[in-house]
Amino acid sequence: MELGGAEQSVMGEYLASFAGLIGDKRTGGTFGEVVQGIIQAGSLVCQRIAASSAVLAVAKDGGQRVIRLATGESTKRSQLDAESLMRVLRQRSVAQLQAVDSAELWLIIDGSELRKPAAHDMPALMLVRDLDGKLVPGYRTLNVVGLVPEQRGILYHRLISSQEEGFVSEPFEVQRALQTVSQALGGLKAQRAVTWIMDRGFDDVAVWRTIWEQEEHLLCRLFHTERVLEYQTAAQQWVTSPIASVRPQLQLLATAQSELVVRRGTQPQAKRQTVTAEVRAGAVRLTYETNVRREGAGETVQKMAWLVEVRLLKTQLEPWLLLTDWPVTDAESAVRIVRMYRQRWAVEDSFKFTKECLGWEDVQLLDLTGIRTLVALAWVAAGFLYELGVTLEWAEVRLLARLGGWVERPDNKPGQIVLTRGLRRLLDMLATEIILKGYIAQHGTLPPKIVALLGRSELSSG
């Protein structure tokens, strides 16, 4: 089964970006079929990928071809490893983000677990948290998504394991991600104000230090409320205090409304609804050493920042306690910070989309290189679907969204999960047409009960 019409054209142009990694025609063909197979199968099980590909499904060793490509056995003249795939995907994403007219670029970095609770023989398994907080075997990933209006791009992905030979530490991996993305942005940083938006797992002075050295901004949700900093009193005096003690000193700057998925009052389940947020903020000074987690001497640096507390009224959510180097001095700047942090949730949609719709937790290989490559291929597939959903002005995208169950409303834009569902339904329809046409060609007509079900006795040749 192959994509047809406009979808095939878009997919062909997208896959052409990776041509420089491919050393022979057969590998190139397998690569394209694997990416399409991942989308169509919604799984990283090699046999399912092959079964969802028109070419690999009829090959005697379709599943093995997927395995050999992932593990590098059949790609000696190619560079289809995870690092190379992500480098090309990053370059393409940077180019597309740069093409959008925007004064800002937001970088959302987060980690996501790849859980394998039933796995025992997979290599270098470490312990990660499941959805209930229990420790289960698996791997961890670091991912960075870049956002500008109406466009998102995958800028970084790496699967890591503390049990892998040569592993240094997770903070080392975070530093690698920060520096890799910053270097890839290159001249784009001279045109855009770049801000890293992070959750509590990145409440780390070493992370902030690197971002500031790269001349970028940050917005981070805090975890360590025991950290000591300075705040300014009403008498304009600077006082040293733990963050937890500074919070009562913050000034109310804005009250805003937004739609969030929350549970209010006695509601049994969370749902999307309007929530009122109170935003308080105050200027603070942070003092730190530049040689945190570095060898050699450093220096003591003081950085001006703003502490922001967002209280979501009449919900059971705890307040967001945020630190940013963007000035937060009035209602407009306070609401802007809330809007920025909300975008961090967009990355959760990306992870949910990749995990559930492309089945990255289905991966079952016994080779760590192969695991990394297959998960990277899932991100390559995700990148195609991200691009497919860039604008609703495309007739193809609107149709895919409707097939995926989208109800068109001004305030209701379809996400990647809806688009993927629609694409699968379209592909299922094409597969059904092919099978039914084959049956008619062999038997002359469809069985009577199938004819009655379909309401027609033959299929159009179109």
Phi, psi and omega per residue, in radians:
M1 nan 2.327 3.134
E2 -2.180 2.633 3.007
L3 -1.123 2.534 -3.116
G4 -2.080 2.854 3.029
G5 1.022 -2.316 -3.070
A6 -1.086 -0.648 -3.125
E7 -1.078 -0.734 3.132
Q8 -1.133 -0.687 3.133
S9 -1.102 -0.790 3.135
V10 -1.138 -0.760 3.124
M11 -1.096 -0.730 -3.139
G12 -1.089 -0.756 3.108
E13 -1.129 -0.693 -3.131
Y14 -1.127 -0.844 -3.112
L15 -1.174 -0.433 3.125
A16 -1.071 -0.417 3.115
S17 -1.092 -0.431 -3.076
F18 -1.694 0.105 -3.058
A19 -1.054 -0.559 -3.130
G20 -1.153 -0.255 3.127
L21 -1.567 -0.191 -2.953
I22 -1.836 2.238 -3.031
G23 -1.724 -0.178 3.132
D24 -2.672 2.788 -3.027
K25 -1.117 -0.710 -3.106
R26 -1.104 -0.755 3.116
T27 -1.115 -0.694 3.110
G28 -1.068 -0.732 3.102
G29 -1.116 -0.772 3.127
T30 -1.116 -0.723 3.132
F31 -1.005 -0.857 -3.139
G32 -1.092 -0.725 3.138
E33 -1.167 -0.619 3.139
V34 -1.175 -0.762 3.129
V35 -1.075 -0.816 3.109
Q36 -1.151 -0.638 3.132
G37 -1.131 -0.633 3.092
I38 -1.099 -0.761 3.130
I39 -1.096 -0.794 -3.057
Q40 -1.291 -0.621 -3.128
A41 -1.434 -0.504 -3.045
G42 1.107 0.630 -3.042
S43 -2.745 2.678 3.013
L44 -1.832 0.281 2.988
V45 -1.331 2.153 -2.975
C46 -1.044 -0.694 3.133
Q47 -1.133 -0.649 3.128
R48 -1.216 -0.678 3.096
I49 -1.043 -0.830 -3.129
A50 -1.103 -0.730 -3.111
A51 -1.143 -0.380 -3.131
S52 -1.644 0.072 3.127
S53 -1.871 2.314 -3.136
A54 -1.052 -0.637 -3.095
V55 -1.425 -0.872 -3.066
L56 -1.260 -0.447 -3.120
A57 -1.144 -0.536 -3.112
V58 -1.686 -0.084 3.102
A59 -1.354 2.547 -3.118
K60 -1.113 -0.583 -3.064
D61 -2.123 0.724 -3.064
G62 -0.969 -0.849 3.135
G63 -1.097 -0.697 3.121
Q64 -1.159 -0.569 3.102
R65 -1.133 -0.654 3.073
V66 -1.124 -0.789 -3.139
I67 -1.089 -0.787 -3.097
R68 -1.155 -0.608 3.084
L69 -1.169 -0.751 -3.100
A70 -1.161 -0.703 -3.087
T71 -1.492 -0.129 3.109
G72 1.532 0.084 -3.103
E73 -1.171 -0.556 -3.074
S74 -1.909 0.223 -3.057
T75 -2.174 0.701 -3.090
K76 -1.078 -0.517 3.141
R77 -1.716 0.188 -3.123
S78 -2.181 2.996 -3.140
Q79 -2.168 0.894 -3.064
L80 -1.588 0.826 3.030
D81 -1.634 2.958 -3.049
A82 -1.045 -0.755 -3.090
E83 -1.112 -0.750 -3.132
S84 -1.181 -0.740 3.117
L85 -1.048 -0.765 -3.126
M86 -1.218 -0.543 3.107
R87 -1.101 -0.790 3.130
V88 -1.173 -0.745 3.133
L89 -1.086 -0.678 3.119
R90 -1.131 -0.771 3.130
Q91 -1.067 -0.742 3.137
R92 -1.148 -0.727 -3.127
S93 -1.130 -0.734 3.123
V94 -1.054 -0.776 -3.138
A95 -1.071 -0.704 -3.116
Q96 -1.290 -0.639 3.077
L97 -1.144 -0.639 3.141
Q98 -1.195 -0.490 -3.098
A99 -1.281 -0.264 3.141
V100 -1.561 2.280 3.139
D101 -1.284 1.858 -3.103
S102 -2.689 2.501 3.114
A103 -1.459 -0.235 -3.066
E104 -2.304 2.737 3.001
L105 -2.362 2.153 3.136
W106 -1.819 2.289 3.133
L107 -1.954 2.072 -3.128
I108 -1.857 1.987 -3.134
I109 -1.899 2.397 3.116
D110 -2.802 2.844 3.056
G111 -1.866 2.689 3.103
S112 -2.538 2.415 -3.120
E113 -1.472 2.473 2.961
L114 -1.880 1.778 -2.970
R115 -1.602 2.328 3.097
K116 -2.297 1.170 -3.014
P117 -1.069 -0.485 -3.101
A118 -1.697 0.022 -3.075
A119 -1.501 2.463 3.095
H120 -2.315 -0.513 -3.051
D121 -1.724 -0.130 3.132
M122 -1.164 2.585 -3.007
P123 -1.317 2.567 2.970
A124 0.940 0.646 3.104
L125 -1.175 2.376 3.039
M126 -2.012 -3.141 3.105
L127 -1.714 2.260 3.093
V128 -2.283 2.912 -3.115
R129 -1.531 2.373 2.992
D130 -1.520 -3.068 -3.060
L131 -1.152 -0.332 3.104
D132 -1.668 0.047 3.129
G133 1.528 0.039 3.130
K134 -1.462 2.646 3.130
L135 -1.431 2.231 3.117
V136 -2.384 2.782 3.084
P137 -1.129 2.604 3.091
G138 2.930 -2.784 3.121
Y139 -2.361 2.930 3.064
R140 -2.079 2.610 3.095
T141 -2.212 2.610 2.995
L142 -1.989 2.334 -3.040
N143 -2.463 2.528 3.082
V144 -2.290 2.235 3.080
V145 -2.057 2.290 3.092
G146 -1.666 2.447 -3.094
L147 -2.244 2.303 2.860
V148 -2.341 2.954 -3.123
P149 -0.932 2.200 3.067
E150 1.149 0.287 -3.119
Q151 -2.630 2.372 2.996
R152 -2.319 2.629 -3.132
G153 -2.479 2.503 3.129
I154 -1.475 2.055 -3.049
L155 -1.882 -0.315 -3.115
Y156 -2.830 2.458 2.968
H157 -2.679 2.365 3.015
R158 -2.641 2.270 3.048
L159 -1.558 2.265 -3.079
I160 -2.227 2.754 3.059
S161 -2.570 2.274 3.102
S162 -1.193 -0.249 -3.120
Q163 -1.652 -0.012 3.140
E164 -1.326 2.459 3.087
E165 -1.079 2.285 -3.141
G166 1.573 -0.030 3.130
F167 -1.129 2.359 -3.125
V168 -1.664 -1.173 3.128
S169 -3.027 2.829 3.076
E170 -1.182 -0.712 3.053
P171 -1.012 -0.611 3.075
F172 -1.097 -0.723 3.133
E173 -1.152 -0.644 3.097
V174 -1.115 -0.752 3.108
Q175 -1.066 -0.705 3.106
R176 -1.058 -0.733 -3.141
A177 -1.131 -0.813 -3.137
L178 -1.012 -0.804 -3.061
Q179 -1.290 -0.659 3.136
T180 -1.086 -0.815 -3.124
V181 -1.165 -0.754 -3.131
S182 -1.053 -0.749 3.124
Q183 -1.146 -0.648 -3.126
A184 -1.176 -0.531 -3.128
L185 -1.208 -0.539 3.041
G186 0.853 -2.195 -3.086
G187 -1.158 -0.248 3.128
L188 -1.062 -0.520 -3.124
K189 -1.173 -0.415 3.099
A190 -1.314 -0.298 -3.095
Q191 -1.806 -0.391 -3.039
R192 -2.227 2.597 2.933
A193 -1.448 2.040 -3.049
V194 -1.725 2.221 3.137
T195 -2.228 2.239 3.024
W196 -1.530 2.234 3.122
I197 -1.984 2.101 -2.921
M198 -2.344 2.683 3.072
D199 -1.626 -3.035 -2.998
R200 -1.093 -0.402 3.133
G201 -1.145 -0.220 -3.131
F202 -1.956 0.371 3.026
D203 -1.322 1.447 -2.953
D204 -2.651 2.109 -3.117
V205 -1.040 -0.586 3.120
A206 -1.117 -0.634 3.086
V207 -1.171 -0.847 -3.117
W208 -1.078 -0.754 -3.141
R209 -0.962 -0.801 -3.129
T210 -1.132 -0.746 3.123
I211 -1.058 -0.777 -3.137
W212 -1.186 -0.639 3.078
E213 -1.129 -0.502 3.111
Q214 -1.460 0.092 3.133
E215 1.041 0.770 3.089
E216 -2.120 2.887 -3.114
H217 -1.767 2.922 3.093
L218 -2.498 2.694 2.979
L219 -2.457 1.963 -2.999
C220 -2.264 2.336 3.006
R221 -1.350 2.364 -3.012
L222 -1.603 2.564 3.052
F223 -2.058 -0.696 -3.047
H224 -1.549 1.431 3.141
T225 -1.308 -0.106 3.077
E226 -1.452 -0.149 -3.140
R227 -1.067 2.432 -3.105
V228 -1.663 2.352 3.039
L229 -2.565 -3.083 3.136
E230 -1.946 2.464 3.043
Y231 -2.240 2.766 -3.080
Q232 -1.727 2.208 3.138
T233 -1.381 3.031 3.099
A234 -1.086 -0.427 3.115
A235 -1.523 0.215 3.091
Q236 1.173 0.419 3.074
Q237 -1.749 2.509 3.120
W238 -1.628 2.217 -3.076
V239 -2.152 2.368 3.115
T240 -1.501 2.305 -3.076
S241 -2.848 2.670 2.989
P242 -1.119 2.658 -3.122
I243 -0.976 -0.697 -3.109
A244 -1.023 -0.551 -3.134
S245 -1.466 -0.297 -3.139
V246 -1.386 -0.499 -3.013
R247 -0.938 -0.748 3.134
P248 -1.128 -0.274 -3.108
Q249 -1.521 -0.154 -3.080
L250 -1.233 2.527 -3.073
Q251 -1.697 2.417 3.078
L252 -1.224 2.099 -3.100
L253 -1.927 -0.499 -3.037
A254 -2.761 2.665 2.942
T255 -2.180 2.194 -3.060
A256 -2.369 2.781 3.077
Q257 -2.022 2.516 3.135
S258 -2.679 2.769 3.082
E259 -1.636 2.152 3.119
L260 -2.377 2.748 3.035
V261 -1.532 1.802 -3.061
V262 -2.493 2.945 3.027
R263 -1.962 2.177 -3.098
R264 -1.980 2.470 3.058
G265 0.958 -2.164 -3.098
T266 -1.703 0.247 3.135
Q267 -1.056 2.306 -3.084
P268 -1.259 -0.475 -3.099
Q269 -2.386 2.681 3.085
A270 -1.285 2.535 3.082
K271 -2.620 2.849 3.126
R272 -1.292 2.157 -3.111
Q273 -2.761 2.880 -3.125
T274 -1.311 2.296 -3.121
V275 -2.195 2.444 3.056
T276 -1.649 2.286 -3.127
A277 -2.082 2.330 2.984
E278 -1.746 2.305 -3.081
V279 -2.035 2.094 3.087
R280 -2.020 2.605 -3.099
A281 -2.741 2.825 3.078
G282 -2.865 2.637 3.131
A283 -1.300 2.463 3.102
V284 -2.401 2.848 3.044
R285 -2.156 2.260 -3.123
L286 -1.938 2.215 3.106
T287 -1.905 2.282 -3.100
Y288 -2.629 2.894 3.118
E289 -1.738 2.322 -3.080
T290 -1.270 -0.248 -3.122
N291 -1.687 0.398 3.075
V292 -1.019 2.176 -3.114
R293 0.977 0.565 3.055
R294 -2.268 2.648 3.046
E295 -1.415 2.647 3.085
G296 1.561 3.064 -3.081
A297 -1.364 2.616 3.066
G298 -2.225 -2.781 3.095
E299 -2.477 2.772 3.106
T300 -1.495 2.239 -3.077
V301 -2.187 2.514 3.059
Q302 -2.039 2.294 -3.070
K303 -2.149 2.304 3.059
M304 -1.395 2.352 3.139
A305 -2.595 3.128 3.114
W306 -2.267 2.336 3.064
L307 -1.666 2.224 -3.060
V308 -2.191 2.294 3.062
E309 -2.067 2.209 3.140
V310 -1.996 2.004 3.134
R311 -1.778 2.113 3.134
L312 -1.625 1.758 -2.975
L313 -1.180 2.514 3.074
K314 1.034 0.532 3.022
T315 -2.201 2.957 3.116
Q316 -1.677 0.159 3.115
L317 -1.399 2.415 3.073
E318 -1.264 2.668 -3.123
P319 -1.034 2.598 2.997
W320 -1.446 2.169 3.051
L321 -1.907 1.962 -2.975
L322 -2.077 2.609 2.993
L323 -2.128 2.326 3.123
T324 -2.529 2.689 3.032
D325 -1.665 0.021 3.010
W326 -1.365 2.301 3.119
P327 -1.045 2.326 3.101
V328 -2.174 1.622 -2.971
T329 -2.161 -0.170 -3.117
D330 -2.623 -3.112 -3.071
A331 -1.097 -0.731 -3.099
E332 -1.095 -0.821 -3.130
S333 -1.205 -0.542 3.119
A334 -1.180 -0.786 3.132
V335 -1.149 -0.625 3.112
R336 -1.046 -0.715 3.132
I337 -1.129 -0.698 3.096
V338 -1.090 -0.763 -3.141
R339 -1.108 -0.688 3.129
M340 -1.125 -0.813 -3.092
Y341 -1.169 -0.591 3.082
R342 -1.022 -0.580 -3.128
Q343 -1.144 -0.365 3.081
R344 -1.061 -0.498 3.109
W345 -1.184 -0.379 3.124
A346 -1.048 -0.554 -3.133
V347 -1.210 -0.528 3.081
E348 -1.116 -0.640 3.057
D349 -1.096 -0.698 3.128
S350 -1.087 -0.784 -3.129
F351 -1.168 -0.746 3.114
K352 -1.072 -0.737 3.103
F353 -1.042 -0.863 -3.090
T354 -1.156 -0.759 -3.105
K355 -1.156 -0.903 -2.998
E356 -1.405 -0.754 -3.037
C357 -1.493 -0.460 3.121
L358 -1.943 -0.017 2.944
G359 1.064 0.782 -3.073
W360 -1.199 -0.356 3.105
E361 -1.418 -0.023 3.068
D362 -1.402 -0.227 -3.027
V363 -0.950 2.373 -3.006
Q364 -2.318 0.215 -3.071
L365 -1.197 2.695 3.116
L366 -1.783 0.429 -3.108
D367 -2.344 2.119 -3.051
L368 -1.129 -0.634 3.080
T369 -1.085 -0.755 3.122
G370 -1.126 -0.707 3.103
I371 -1.049 -0.837 -3.141
R372 -1.048 -0.745 -3.090
T373 -1.167 -0.748 3.140
L374 -1.119 -0.730 3.119
V375 -1.159 -0.665 3.066
A376 -1.112 -0.665 3.081
L377 -1.110 -0.574 3.061
A378 -1.133 -0.641 3.077
W379 -1.218 -0.592 3.049
V380 -1.081 -0.781 3.087
A381 -1.091 -0.715 3.113
A382 -1.093 -0.679 3.129
G383 -1.040 -0.682 3.097
F384 -1.104 -0.761 -3.117
L385 -1.237 -0.561 3.041
Y386 -1.049 -0.799 -3.124
E387 -1.162 -0.595 3.122
L388 -1.109 -0.484 -3.106
G389 -1.771 0.355 -3.096
V390 -1.076 -0.738 -3.070
T391 -2.505 2.468 3.114
L392 -1.431 -0.006 3.109
E393 -1.264 -0.355 3.099
W394 -1.243 2.244 3.109
A395 -1.076 -0.638 -3.120
E396 -1.085 -0.715 -3.095
V397 -1.207 -0.716 3.130
R398 -1.103 -0.679 3.124
L399 -1.181 -0.775 3.109
L400 -1.047 -0.698 3.135
A401 -1.098 -0.740 3.129
R402 -1.149 -0.689 3.075
L403 -1.090 -0.521 3.140
G404 -1.455 0.020 3.091
G405 1.750 0.166 -3.114
W406 -1.260 2.369 3.031
V407 -1.835 2.072 -3.029
E408 -1.266 2.060 3.028
R409 -2.497 2.690 -3.098
P410 -1.003 -0.565 -3.079
D411 -1.810 0.331 -3.047
N412 -2.301 1.554 3.114
K413 -1.603 2.411 -3.120
P414 -1.261 2.479 3.072
G415 -1.648 -3.088 -3.089
Q416 -1.159 -0.550 -3.141
I417 -1.110 -0.761 3.121
V418 -1.116 -0.765 -3.138
L419 -1.115 -0.696 3.123
T420 -1.133 -0.739 3.113
R421 -1.060 -0.722 3.116
G422 -1.139 -0.714 3.120
L423 -1.110 -0.709 3.129
R424 -1.130 -0.708 3.124
R425 -1.105 -0.681 3.104
L426 -1.112 -0.778 -3.132
L427 -1.170 -0.646 3.068
D428 -1.082 -0.677 3.127
M429 -1.117 -0.757 3.124
L430 -1.087 -0.730 3.128
A431 -1.103 -0.727 3.123
T432 -1.085 -0.763 3.124
E433 -1.023 -0.771 -3.108
I434 -1.109 -0.777 -3.117
I435 -1.138 -0.767 -3.126
L436 -1.151 -0.709 3.094
K437 -1.087 -0.686 3.106
G438 -1.107 -0.691 3.130
Y439 -1.135 -0.762 3.131
I440 -1.106 -0.706 3.130
A441 -1.089 -0.588 -3.102
Q442 -1.478 -0.652 -3.000
H443 -1.979 -0.134 3.107
G444 1.587 -0.538 3.118
T445 -2.787 2.953 3.097
L446 -1.511 2.729 3.059
P447 -0.998 2.535 -3.048
P448 -0.928 -0.734 -3.102
K449 -1.209 -0.570 3.077
I450 -1.219 -0.676 3.081
V451 -1.056 -0.770 3.138
A452 -1.109 -0.670 3.141
L453 -1.154 -0.745 -3.108
L454 -1.417 -0.416 -3.097
G455 1.331 0.363 3.123
R456 -2.703 2.730 -3.088
S457 -1.813 -0.188 3.116
E458 -2.656 2.922 -3.101
L459 -1.901 2.509 3.084
S460 -1.193 2.633 3.133
S461 -1.296 -0.261 3.114
G462 -1.330 nan nan
